[in-house]
Amino acid sequence: MSTHVPHLLAGLVDDAAVFPPGSATLPDALAAHRRHRDSWYAELVGPLLVPASAIVSGALAGALGGPAGAAGGPAGPAAPGDDSAGGGLAVGLIGDTGVDGLPAALAALPAGVTARQVEVAVAKRGEDPLPGLTALLGLAGRSGGVAFYAELPLTFGLTGALDAVAAARADGAPVAAKFRTGGLAAELFPTPVELAAVICACRDRELPFKLTAGLHHAVRHRDPETGFTHHGFGNVLAATLAAADGAEVDEVAAVLAATDPVPLVERARAARAADRPLWVGYGSCSITEPLTDLIRLGLVNGGHDVHARQDVSTGQDVDGGRDA
């Protein structure tokens, strides 16, 4: 365990470099991910997120230097933070081909690559999530313990879908929930009250969840280019801690709406040695942005360690070796 990244933040940020707005090429994303995993802040970083379509097409195998279509067989679980499993690369599979396309993607994983998790939207906004969720739960029950995250729209049928995921999890299925907290339209950003209600609903069901989109910085802020107000990942962390301590929706919403970082940092510091409750983490196309915010807020002791100094944006040594 790194002495720089507190246990509370372990595995918080999955590497979504290949997804917009970053849209890195797979070779570039792989190289950067390996630098992140070898860096002093490695404990912060989760798996590299890869689209199912890139696996089925052979693009991932090609980027790894192997023949396209060289499959390693069924996926298996990897320990958190462990890229040594599966020949050095643990990935999160993002189901851009839909639930029906997941078996082919899992079967086409290149030799030596392990799927730690699978994430897929089970419905579009306004659609009934239960048919897609039922299909996903069936797949999760026969996939060797890989964690599955059902992305649920924050609209029609949410309560029933949460009940179904929680029931399946209670029966032993490796499933949890995922929610979208941003996007290219204002309606994709849930209000603090809406997001607080979801966090409390997961708390009441003992249901872990992931988030995606819009969590670019630690503290709630307005993007001057789009005019959209973004949730802060520090707000979400503090709000989840509050919910786990028994706070109700109004109090959790107030934490999500806060723009003063001080109370957010104080709550996180008080729990820095604890397991992070409920919130598994989120994907970010930049590792540097959340890391820089955490350093500025004093939640991560960053910059260099006793052996080597590394640039946080690249993971590269900046002084060529060890400190004297």
Residue, then its C-alpha position, 0 to 999 in steps of 0.5 A: m500500500s502506498t504511503h501517499v494514497p490513503h486507504l479510503l481512496a484506493g482504486l477510486v479512479d478507473d482509467a477511461a483514457v480511450f473514452p471521450p473526451g480524452s479519446a486516446t488510442l489504445p496503444d497510447a492508453l496502454a502505455a500511459h496505464r502501465r506508467h500509472r500502475d508503476s507510479w507512486y500513486a498506483e493505489l488510486v488507479g483502477p483497471l483500464l476500461v476497454p470497449a467490448s467492441a475493441i476486444v471483439s474486433g481484435a484491436l486490444a490484442g493488436a495494441l498488445g502486440g499479439p495476433a488479432g483474435a488470439a483469445g485467452g478464454p473465459a475471464g476471471p476475477a482479478a484482485p483490486g489493484d493487481d495488474s500482475a494477474g493475467g500477464g500484467l493487465a486487468v481491464g474493465l470491459i465496457g459493454d458498448t455492444g449491449v448486453d447481448g454482445l458481452p459473451a463474445a467480448l468475454a470469450a475474445l479477451p486476448a491471452g493474458v488479459t483478465a476482466r476484473q469487471v463488466e459494465v453495461a447500460v441495461a436500458k436507455r432513458g425512459e425504457d423499462p430496465l428490467p428486461g435488459l437487467t434480467a439478461l445481465l443477471g443471467l450472464a453474471g450467474r455463469s461468468g466465473g465471479v467477474a463483477f458486473y455493474a448494471e448501468l441504470p437510467l435515473t428515470f422510469g423503473l429505477t426502484g424496481a431495478l434496484d430491488a432486483v439487483a439487490a436481491a440478486r446480490a443477496d443470492g450471491a450474484p456478483v452484481a452491483a449498480k452504476f449510474r450516470t452523473g453527466g453527459l452532453a445534455a443538461e438532463l443527464f446531470p442529476t440534481p443533488v437531491e436526485l443523486a442523494a436519493v440514489i445514494c441513500a437507496c443503495r445504502d438502504r439495500e446494502l448495494p455498492f454502486k459505480l458512477t460515470a461521466g461528469l466527475h472531472h474535479a473534486v468540488r462541485h463547479r460550473d463548466p464555463e464552456t458548457g454552462f453545466t454544473h458538475h458534481g464533484f467527486g469529493n462531494v460524492l465521497a463525503a456524501t457517501l460517507a454521510a449516508a453510510d453514517g445514517a444521514e437522510v436524503d436532505e443532508v446528503a443532498a446538502v453535501l453534494a451541493a456544497t462548493d466549499p471544499v473544507p467540510l468535504v476534506e475534513r470528512a474524508r480525512a476523518a475516514r482516510a484509513a477506512d474502507r470506502p463505503l458503497w461507492v466502488g469508484y468512477g471512470s475518468c479519461s484523465i488520471t491527472e485531473p483527479l490526482t492533482d485535485l486530491i494533492r491540492l486538497g491535501l488528501v494525497n501526499g503527492g509529488h515524490d516518494v523516498h525513491a524517485r520523483q515522478d511527474v503526475s501527468t505522465g508517471q515518468d521520472v523527472d530526476g532520473g532516479r533515486d534521491a540521495 
